[in-house]
């Protein structure tokens, strides 16, 4: 009897039982992993939304101080051979002026001092200083730094149509751009007659590493989308001509690489367009002119999204 009890007490797992346990653990991990990944992306998306909100509030504070939003850029459409004629403001745009309103006064003061000394943005000593609040954690390419300086995921909106011809201040319709930001725009809140809750202030993009993907024929090897200290190639402004995450490739005036998530069709000084994109499943975060942030689905009607990018065309905006 005692030997039988010892044998019962010392009995371990059989090989079949061990394999069953391992299989069950594998199934549970397989079930839990998507939920964990979804929870992580939800947290990243929330952080991205909060950062978009802070940028929108910074733009409002700038408007309250200067009685207008900052100019989208200083150069005309895709015009860069004449940089010297523009002086220190060459390749300038909205990014530098808003720095004091995003708690970056030290960089702003250094930038202003170098501007007054005639130093152009391309040679600004702190152009490579990373500002984390401009990087969306959902984008693996966030935090990009190039010879031209930092690139970020949040761009301001130039309207609902592609850009016009080189060295103009027009969109593809031949008229002045319809958005909140373009060449020497300095738009005031009273100019937003379509309603601040119906007008896009800015949106996200996906950044492309300069060694990622392939450059279309005629494009430089570096991707210029999202550059904050080099606005001249129209890569610091998004347009709502296409729905978010459109499969249609962007058009840059110079420099770009095409990837699956951020396709680039070609490089041209005419008809440029950067489309809002993100790694958030199903759409992008957009900042509205009233300072709010809203998630816009990639299934939104193309015309409706185009209307949202314009500030004063009088279109009727439905539910989105």
C-alpha positions in Angstrom: 0.0 0.0 0.0 2.8 2.5 0.9 4.7 1.8 -2.4 1.4 2.4 -4.3 1.0 5.8 -2.5 4.6 6.8 -3.3 4.1 6.0 -7.0 0.9 8.1 -7.1 2.6 11.0 -5.3 5.6 11.1 -7.7 3.6 10.8 -10.9 4.5 13.8 -13.3 3.0 15.1 -16.5 3.0 12.8 -19.5 4.3 14.1 -22.8 0.8 14.3 -24.2 -0.4 16.4 -21.2 2.6 18.8 -21.6 1.9 19.3 -25.3 -1.8 20.0 -24.5 -0.8 22.7 -22.0 1.7 24.3 -24.4 -1.0 24.3 -27.1 -3.5 26.0 -24.8 -1.0 28.6 -23.8 -0.2 29.3 -27.4 -3.9 29.7 -28.2 -4.3 32.2 -25.3 -1.3 34.2 -26.4 -2.7 34.3 -29.9 -6.0 35.6 -28.7 -4.5 38.2 -26.3 -1.8 39.6 -28.6 -4.2 41.4 -31.0 -6.0 42.9 -28.0 -2.7 44.1 -26.5 -1.6 45.6 -29.8 -5.0 47.4 -30.2 -4.7 48.8 -26.7 -1.2 50.1 -27.4 -2.3 51.7 -30.7 -5.3 53.3 -28.8 -2.8 54.8 -26.4 -0.6 56.0 -29.2 -3.5 57.5 -31.0 -4.7 59.3 -27.9 -1.2 60.8 -27.5 -1.2 61.8 -31.1 -4.6 63.5 -30.7 -3.4 65.4 -27.6 -0.3 66.7 -29.5 -2.5 67.8 -32.4 -4.7 69.6 -29.9 -1.7 71.4 -28.4 -0.6 72.5 -31.9 -4.2 73.8 -32.6 -4.2 75.7 -29.3 -0.7 77.1 -30.1 -2.0 78.4 -33.4 -5.0 80.0 -31.6 -2.7 81.7 -29.1 -0.6 83.0 -32.0 -3.7 84.4 -33.6 -4.8 86.1 -30.3 -1.3 87.7 -30.1 -0.8 88.7 -33.7 -4.4 89.0 -34.8 -3.8 86.5 -37.6 -2.5 83.0 -38.1 1.1 82.7 -39.3 1.8 82.6 -43.0 1.9 79.2 -44.5 5.2 79.9 -46.3 7.1 82.9 -47.6 8.1 81.7 -51.1 5.7 81.4 -54.1 4.6 77.9 -55.3 7.7 75.6 -55.5 9.9 78.6 -56.2 13.5 78.1 -54.9 16.1 79.2 -57.5 15.6 82.8 -56.2 16.4 82.0 -52.6 19.0 84.8 -52.3 16.4 87.4 -53.2 14.3 86.3 -50.2 17.1 86.8 -47.8 17.0 85.1 -44.4 13.3 84.4 -44.9 14.1 82.0 -47.8 12.4 78.7 -47.3 10.6 80.0 -44.3 7.0 79.3 -43.2 4.7 78.7 -40.3 6.9 76.5 -38.1 9.4 79.1 -36.7 6.9 81.7 -35.7 4.8 79.3 -33.5 7.7 78.0 -31.5 7.1 80.3 -28.5 3.5 79.0 -28.3 4.7 75.4 -28.0 7.1 76.1 -25.2 10.1 76.3 -27.4 11.2 79.9 -26.8 14.9 79.0 -26.6 14.9 77.7 -30.1 12.8 80.6 -31.3 15.1 83.2 -29.8 18.1 81.5 -31.4 16.3 81.4 -34.7 15.3 85.1 -34.6 18.9 86.1 -33.7 20.3 84.2 -36.6 17.5 85.5 -39.0 18.5 89.1 -38.0 22.1 88.2 -38.8 21.1 87.0 -42.3 21.3 83.2 -41.6 18.9 81.2 -43.7 16.8 78.3 -42.3 18.9 75.7 -44.1 21.9 76.8 -42.0 20.1 77.5 -38.7 22.3 76.0 -36.0 19.4 74.4 -34.1 17.5 73.0 -37.1 18.2 69.4 -36.1 16.9 69.9 -32.5 14.1 67.3 -32.1 10.9 68.5 -30.6 9.0 65.4 -29.4 5.5 67.0 -29.5 5.7 67.1 -33.3 6.2 63.3 -33.6 3.2 60.9 -33.7 4.1 57.7 -31.8 2.1 55.6 -34.2 4.5 56.4 -37.0 7.7 54.3 -37.1 9.4 57.1 -39.0 8.7 59.7 -36.4 11.7 61.7 -35.2 13.2 62.0 -38.6 16.2 64.3 -38.8 17.8 65.3 -42.1 20.5 67.7 -43.3 17.7 70.3 -43.8 16.6 69.8 -40.2 13.8 68.0 -38.4 10.6 66.6 -40.0 7.3 66.1 -38.2 4.0 64.4 -38.5 1.7 67.5 -38.1 1.2 69.8 -41.1 -1.1 72.7 -41.7 -3.8 72.8 -44.4 -3.4 74.8 -47.6 -6.8 74.1 -49.1 -8.9 71.6 -51.0 -7.1 71.7 -54.4 -3.6 70.8 -55.7 -1.1 73.6 -55.9 -1.0 75.8 -59.0 1.9 76.5 -61.4 5.4 77.2 -60.3 6.1 80.7 -59.1 2.5 81.6 -58.6 0.2 82.0 -55.5 -2.6 79.9 -56.9 -4.1 76.5 -56.7 -4.9 74.2 -59.6 -8.1 76.2 -60.3 -6.0 79.2 -61.1 -7.3 81.1 -58.1 -5.8 82.0 -54.7 -5.6 78.9 -52.5 -8.7 78.2 -50.5 -7.1 76.9 -47.2 -5.9 78.5 -44.0 -2.2 78.6 -45.0 -0.4 79.5 -48.2 2.1 82.0 -49.4 2.0 85.1 -47.1 -1.5 84.1 -46.1 -1.9 85.6 -42.6 -5.5 84.5 -42.4 -7.7 86.0 -39.6 -10.4 84.1 -37.8 -13.1 86.3 -39.4 -11.9 85.1 -42.9 -13.2 81.6 -42.0 -16.7 82.1 -43.2 -17.5 78.4 -43.7 -17.4 78.0 -39.9 -14.5 77.1 -37.8 -15.9 73.7 -36.9 -16.1 73.0 -40.7 -12.7 74.0 -41.7 -9.5 71.9 -41.5 -6.6 73.7 -39.7 -4.1 70.9 -40.2 -3.6 67.1 -40.2 -1.2 64.2 -39.9 1.2 62.7 -42.5 3.4 59.6 -42.6 7.1 60.4 -42.7 9.3 58.5 -45.1 13.0 57.7 -44.3 15.4 59.0 -47.0 16.6 55.4 -47.5 13.1 53.8 -47.6 11.1 53.0 -50.7 12.1 54.2 -54.2 12.3 57.7 -55.7 10.1 58.1 -58.9 12.0 59.2 -62.0 13.2 62.7 -61.8 12.9 63.0 -58.0 15.8 63.6 -55.7 16.7 60.8 -53.3 15.6 62.6 -50.1 11.9 62.8 -49.1 11.0 66.4 -48.4 7.5 65.8 -46.9 7.2 67.1 -43.3 10.3 69.2 -43.2 9.8 72.1 -40.8 12.8 74.3 -41.7 12.5 74.0 -45.5 9.0 75.0 -46.6 10.0 75.8 -50.2 9.1 72.4 -51.7 5.5 72.6 -50.5 6.0 69.6 -48.1 4.9 71.4 -45.0 1.3 71.9 -46.0 -1.4 69.2 -46.6 -4.3 69.4 -49.0 -7.7 67.8 -48.7 -8.1 67.1 -52.4 -8.0 63.4 -51.7 -9.5 61.4 -48.8 -7.1 60.4 -46.0 -4.7 57.5 -46.7 -5.5 57.7 -50.4 -3.7 55.2 -52.6 -3.1 57.9 -55.1 0.5 59.1 -54.9 1.6 62.5 -53.7 3.3 65.0 -56.0 6.3 67.0 -54.6 8.1 69.8 -56.3 11.4 68.1 -55.6 12.6 65.1 -53.5 10.6 62.1 -52.5 10.5 58.4 -52.1 7.4 56.2 -52.7 6.4 53.6 -50.1 3.2 51.5 -49.5 1.9 53.7 -46.8 3.0 57.0 -48.3 3.0 56.7 -52.1 4.6 59.3 -54.3 3.6 59.5 -57.9 6.0 62.1 -59.3 8.0 65.3 -58.7 6.8 68.4 -60.5 6.8 72.1 -59.8 3.2 72.2 -60.9 0.2 70.5 -59.3 1.9 69.5 -56.0 -0.1 67.7 -53.3 0.6 66.1 -49.9 -2.3 64.0 -48.7 -3.2 63.5 -45.0 -2.0 60.0 -43.9 -1.5 58.1 -40.7 -0.9 54.6 -39.3 -4.1 54.8 -37.2 -6.4 52.1 -38.6 -9.2 53.6 -40.7 -8.3 57.3 -40.9 -6.4 60.4 -39.6 -6.6 63.0 -36.9 -7.4 66.5 -38.2 -7.2 69.8 -36.4 -10.2 72.1 -37.0 -10.1 75.9 -37.0 -12.2 76.0 -33.8 -9.2 74.3 -32.0 -10.8 70.8 -31.7 -9.3 67.6 -33.1 -11.4 65.0 -34.9 -10.8 61.6 -36.4 -11.8 61.5 -40.1 -12.4 58.1 -41.7 -10.6 57.3 -44.9 -14.0 56.4 -46.3 -15.2 60.0 -46.2 -16.7 61.4 -49.4 -14.0 63.0 -51.6 -15.9 66.1 -52.2 -16.8 66.5 -48.6 -13.2 66.2 -47.5 -12.3 68.7 -50.2 -14.9 71.2 -48.8 -13.5 70.8 -45.3 -10.2 72.0 -46.5 -11.6 75.3 -47.7 -12.3 78.3 -45.4 -14.7 80.5 -47.3 -16.4 78.9 -50.3 -19.8 78.6 -48.7 -20.2 74.9 -49.2 -22.8 73.1 -47.1 -21.0 70.5 -44.9 -23.0 67.5 -43.9 -22.2 64.8 -41.3 -18.7 63.4 -41.4 
